[in-house]
Amino acid sequence: MNENFIGGREILILDTNVLVQDPFFIEKLHDKVIIILSVVIGELDKLKSYELGGEKAKNARTASSLINDYRKAGNLSEGVMTQNGSVLLYSADTFEVKSKKVIRLNSRSDEEIIKAVIYYTDKYPKNKVKLLSYDVNVEIQAAGLGLEVADYDLSNNHELLHDLVYGELPQITYIDISADLNDHIYSGKKAVHVFPFEEMNKDFGLKDVYPNQCFVLRSGKNLIPMVYDLEKNGFIRIPFLNYEKNSRKEVFAPKNIEQLFAYHFLKDPKCLVVSIGGGPGTGKNFVSLMAGLEQLSRNFSDRMVATSEEETLFYEQILVYRPNVEIGQPMGFLPGDVNEKFSPFTRPIEDNLKLLSRLNNSFLKEFKDEKSILTALANGDFLLIEPVNFMQGRTICGKYILIDEFQNLTPEDTEIVVTRPGERSKLVINGDLFQVYNSQLNIRHNGFSHYVKIMAGMPGFAHVTLRTPERSQISKMYMEAKQKQNLLQR
């Protein structure tokens, strides 16, 4: 251990259950010494396959992956600085302590944790040494031994977790501007307009800008969404006008500014690959399917409403691919052919299609009364849904390709999948890093985050993270509740 790291910092010994409840807990602590014992790593290893696909297993894998990231950054036995200014330390020691009081717990690992607290309390009498546990009996035994037990908030601060996870991916940049610049931007026609980078950057002071980076300029309550266009070396203003709910021509009205950006990229023929992240109910599939259907050729083309001065690329068919990863316990053998076996995984797509058919001016109105709108579209050769395994070896040209639940693909699978699109195709990937149900993966180690990090900054690629649940008041209530208290499985 590097004694210089200790200083006057508070020393915290973590029980395994803390990391199982909140795998990012160590990144929320500031200016502490966080000690992870070998018995804790052993317990995380046992839990990683607990209830295949369960929350405990996912959190155990995520916590191990995060600790391993710090291992790669330095020597954990000496101490490694976390991104929030604490010191993370791994200890493989067996602690022999002299105590006249009895330590009696059924779990050997719990006894080792309490012994570690005694050891560090004796070794660093000038520092505060605390036990952090979510086990009541461990806390009682520790308090009975005269040890300090920390009361801490395990509330699952969803916004902080959101930033920890999605913060590594390209984000929307908000910039406060003067009233004069606001007036200058709106002095031209109310349409998509390009503002030269050099001219605008005098006010922005940006150092690095990547292709298709999203900006929102704020002047009082006025918001101006803009996208950096590499080819034109300027900022393109994305108008709200065409997407207003009271517009008689438009079928779809984005419900927030993130959906507006996503919809823009999905309709932009220069964006060959679009990734959309976000939690449940934020509209990833809804917006993706909407934009895809608008760009279908043949029967749908005469219903198109131009939303851009640039020519729109039409696609021959929408292909939707989903990994067949089950939530919770496996259902076992399903009878029938491949379509019947895969049908449980296609229902989220059909739900969104039914919602789309009910919109005003919807081009799916003729299918609204169909018993299965998905079957009707498939029979018309407009739409095809298949397991993602079926992409292997294909060259797919002229199609709008949507891969849903991309976070449940492994990074190794990613290359096989994303190299399938051929000429005149567009690739759209959707993912929710908080819903990783593949037992091999976790929040940081999965196909979605792997692919987006590789592609970030590439011309022809765009990423948007949707943050606001728009599915219903019920989903909004749940996400708000998650910000106030910990709802992870215990």
N, C-alpha and C positions, 0 to 999 in steps of 0.2 A: 504494500500500500504506500502511495506517495503521501507522506505526512503533510506536505505543503498544501495538498488539496483539502485537508480536514479543517485547519484554521479554527475559526470560532463557529463554524456551521453546525446546525442541528443535524444529528445523525438519526436516520430512519431505517429500521429493519422491517422489510415488507413480508407479510404472509402471502402465500400463493393466492388465496381467495381475493386479495385486493386486485391483482392483475387479471384474474378471471372475471371479476365484476367490471373492471375498467382497464383494458389492455394499454391505454395511453396515459395511465395515471402518472407515470414517471416523467412524462413530458409536460405535465401541468404544474410541477413543483419548481419553485424558484429558490436558488441559493441554499440547497440542502445537500447532505451526503446520503445517497440512497444505496442501501446495501442489499444485494440479491444473493441469497445463500444457495449452495449447491443443491440442498434438499428441495428448494423452491423450483429450480430448473428441472429436477427429477419429477416433481409432481406435475409441472406443465407438460412434460413429455408423456406422462400417463394420461393426462386429460385430453391431449390433442385428438384422440380418436374416440373420445367419449360420446356416445349417442351420435353416430355418424351424421355429420351436417348440423349438429346442435349448436346452440349459442356458446356453451362452455368450451366446446372443442374449437370453435372459430376464434374465440377470445384468447384461448391458450396458444393457438398457433400465431395469432397476431402479436401477443406479448413476446413470445420467443423470437419472432422475426425482428421485432423492434430492438430487443436486447442484442441480437446478432448484428444488427446494423451498427450499433455502438462498438461491438467487438471489432468490427472491420475498421472502425475509425481510430482505434487506439488499443492500449493495453488495459483490459477491464480489471485485471488484478491490481493494477496501479491506480486506476481511476480514470474515467473518460468524462469530459464535460458534455452535458446535454444541451440541447438547443435552447433551453430556458434558463441556463446558468446554474444548474445543479451538477453534482458529481455522481456518476453511476459507478458502483464498485461491485465486483463479483468476488465472493469468498468461498473457497473450497475447504476451508479449515473445519476441523472437528473441535468443538469448544469444550474444554474441561474447566468446570467452574467449582468453586468452593462455596457451598451454600448449606446452611443448617436446615433450611426449609425444603420440603419435599416437592419435587416436580413430578406430577403424576397425570399423564395424559395417554390416551390409547394410541395416538399417532406419534411415531418416532420423529417425524419431521416437525411436528408442533413442539416437541420437547427440545429439538435442536434449535428451533427459532427462539424459544425462551432463553436457552443457554447462551445464544448469541447476544441477546439483549443484555443479559447479565455481564457477559464478557466485555462488551463495548462500554457499558456503564462504568465498569471498574477501570478500564484502560483510559477512558477519556472523561475524568470526573468534572472537568471544566465545561464540557459540552453537554447540551441537552441530548439524551438518547431516548428515543421513543419506539414503541412497537406499534405497527399499523397492521391490524388484523380485522377480519370480518367474522371471526369465530368468537362467539360470546364466551365459551368455556376457556379458550386461550386467553382472552382478555381478563377474565376473572382470576385465573392462575397467575398471570403476570402481575396484576394489581396486588394479589395476595403476597407476592414476593417483594413488594415494594418498588416494582418497576413502573415507569411512566407509560401509560397507554394513550395514544393520540386519538382524539376525536376529530375525524375528518369528514369532509363532505364528499360522498361518493356519487353525488348527483351527476347524472350523465349529461354534462353540458354539451348539448348536441351541436351548438354553433361552433364551440371550440374544437370538438371532434371533427366537424365538417371542415374547418380550416386546416387541421392537422393532416387530414387525408387529402381533400381536394386542393388544399393550398399548394401542393407540389405540382398541380396541373395548371395550364394557362387559365388566367382569370380575367374578369372584366375589371378594367381600371377606371376608377372614378376620379375626375379632375374638376376642381372648382375654378370657374372662369369669371372674368369681369363682365359687367353688363354691356360694355362696349363690344367685347368679342361676341357676346350672345347676339347683339344687334347686327354685327357684321355677318355672322353665319346665316341669319334669317333675312338678310337684305336681298338675297336672290330669289329664284323661283321656289315654290314649295314642292320640291322634288328631290330625287337623289342628286347630290352635287358633290364634286370632288374639290377638296381644299388642299393645296400644295403642302407637303410635309414641312418644308423649311419655313414657310410663312406661319403655319400654325405652331410649330415647335418653339418659336420665339416666346410664346405665351406658356407652352406646356413644360419646356425644359426637360424633355425626355432623353434618356441616354440610349436605351436599347428598345427597339420596336420590332416585333416579329410579324410576318405576314398574317393577315386576318385577325390581328389582335383587336379585342373589343374595348371601346372606350365609351364612357358616359360623361358628358360635360354637364356640369351643374351651375346654374345661375339662379340663385334663389330656389323657387320650387320648379323651375323649368329644367327639364332633362333633355339632352340632345344625344341620342345614340349614334356612334360613329364606328367605322371599321377601317383599319389601315390596309390600303391596297398597295401591294408591293409593285405591281406592274405599272401603276399610275403614280407611285411614290406620293401618295396623298391620302387624306382621310375622306371616306365616303359617308355622307350623312344618310342614315336609315330613317325614312319618314314613317311617322305613325299613321298618316292620313289613310293609306290604302287598307289599313288593318283595323280601323275603328269599327266598333260593334254596330253602329247605326248605318254603316255603309250598305247599300242595297246590292251592290255588285259582289262583295266579298263573301265567301263561305265561312272563313275562319278569322277570328280576332284573337291574337295573342293576349294572354291575361296578365303578362308581366314583361319586363324588359328583357329578361333572359330568354323567354320564349320567342320574343321578337328577333333577337340575334340568331337563335337556332333556326327559325323559319327562314330568315334571310339566307343563311349559309346553305340550307337544304335546297333552296330554289336557285342558288347561284351556280351556273354551269362551270365556273372556274374553280369551285371547291369540289374536287374529286372525292375527297374523304372528309366526312364530318363525324365527330364523336360528340355524344351528348351524355353527360353524367347527371346524377341527381337522385334524390331519395324517392320513396314511394309516393305516387300521386302527383308528381311534379309535371307530368305530361310528356315524358320522353317518347313513348310509343305513339301517343295521340298526334303530336306535332310531326313526327317522322312519317307516319302513315298519311297524314293530311297532305304534306308536301309531295310525297311520292305519288299519290293518286292524282294530284293536280298536274303532274308532269307525264302522265301516261298518254301515249299516242292513241290512234284509232278512235274508238267510240267516245273517249273522254276529251279528245282534243278540241272539239267544237264548244265545249263547256268552259274552256280555259278563260280566265280573266287575266290580262297582262298586269303584272305588278312591278315590272321593271322595264326600262328603256332598252335593255339588252335582250338579245334573242334567248328564249328559253329552250333548253334541250329536252326533247321528249324521249321517254323510255318505252320499250316494248312491253315490259312486264315488271311487276314488283315481286321480288323474291325475299321471303322472310325466313331466316334461319335462327333456330334456338337450340341451346344445349339441353339435352334431356337429363337435367340434374334435378333430383327430387328434394323437397324440403322435409326434414324429419325422417322418420323411419321409411325405408323403401317399401313400395306397394307390392313388390313381387311380380310374378308373371302376369302379363295382361294378354287376354286372348285377341285374335283377329290379325289382320295384315298390318303392315307398317303404319298406314294412315290411322288405323283404329288405335294402335298402340301409342301413337304420338299425339292423338287428339287432346288428351288432358293438357298438353303443353301449348296448344294453339288457342285455347279459350281466351287468354288475355288479348290476343289480336282480334278475335271476333267481337269481344266486348267493345273495343275501340271502334271497330267498323260500324257497329250498331249506333254508337254515339255520333259518329260522323254522318250517318245516314239521316239523322234527325235534325241536323243543322239547317238553317235557312239557306236556300239556294244550293243545297247539297247536290252534287252530281251522283250521289249514291241513293237518291230518293227512290229510284225505280226498284231498288233492292230492299227497301225498308220493310216490306211485308213478307220477305222471304223467310222461311223457317230457319235457314242457315245462310246468312249473307256471305259467309266465307266460302261455302260450297258453290253458291251462285257465281261469285267472282272467279273461283277456280275453274268452273265449267266454261266461263267466257275467256279463259286463258289470261285474265288480268292479274291474277295473284296466285302465288304458290308458296306454301309453308312446308318446310322440311327440317329434319334434324340437321344440326350443323355438320355432323359427320359426312353428310351427302355432298359437301362442297369439295372434298378431297379429290384432286386430280382434274377438276373441271377448269375450263376457260369460259367465263361467263361474259358475253358481250351484249351491249345495248340494254342492260337491265338496271333497275334501281334496287340495290341489294341492301337489305336491312338485317343486321345481326343483333339480336336482342340478348340480354343477360350476358354480355360479353365478359363480365367479371367472373363468370363461372368457367371460363376457359383458362387453361394454363398458359404461361408465357411461351412454352414450347409449341403449343397448338396454334398460337397466334400467327406465326409465319405461314403455316399451311393454309390458314383461312384467308388472310388479308392479301395474299398473292393470287387469288382466284379471279378477281374482276379483270375483264379484258377491255377492248376499245369500246367507247361510248357508254361505259357503265359508271355508276356512282356507288360508293360504299358508305354506308351509314352504320355506326356502331353505337349501341346504347349500353350503359352500365350503371349499376348502383353499388358503390364500394361498401355500403353497409349491409348488403344482402349477398354475401359470398357464402354459398352453400356447398361448394365443392370441398370435400374434406382435405384435399391436398393444398388448398389455397387459404389466403387470409386477405385482410384489407389492403395490404401493401404489395403482397406477392400474388398477382393475378394477371390475366390477359389484358384487361381494360387499362389498368394503371401502367402496365409495361408498355403497351402499344402507344398510348397517348404521350408518355414521356419521351419515347423514341421519335415520334412524329412532330412534337411541338416545335414550331418555328419553320416547318417545311412549307414551301409554296404549294398551294393546292390543298392544304389541310387546315381545318378549323375545328375548334373545340369550344363548347359552352357547357357550363354547369348550371342546372336549374335548381334553385334553392327553395322556392315557395310551393308548398303542396296546394294544388288546385282541384284535386279530385272531388272533395266534398268538405263540408264543415267537420265531419267525423275525422277525416285524416288530418285536418288542420289542428283539431283539438289534441289528437295524439301527439303530433310533432311538438306542439306547444308544451304538452305535459312532459315530454322527454327532456325539454330544456330545464325543467324544474326539479325532476327527480329521476333517480336511476331505475329504469325499467328493464334492465338486462336480467336474464334468468339467473336465479340464485341457486 
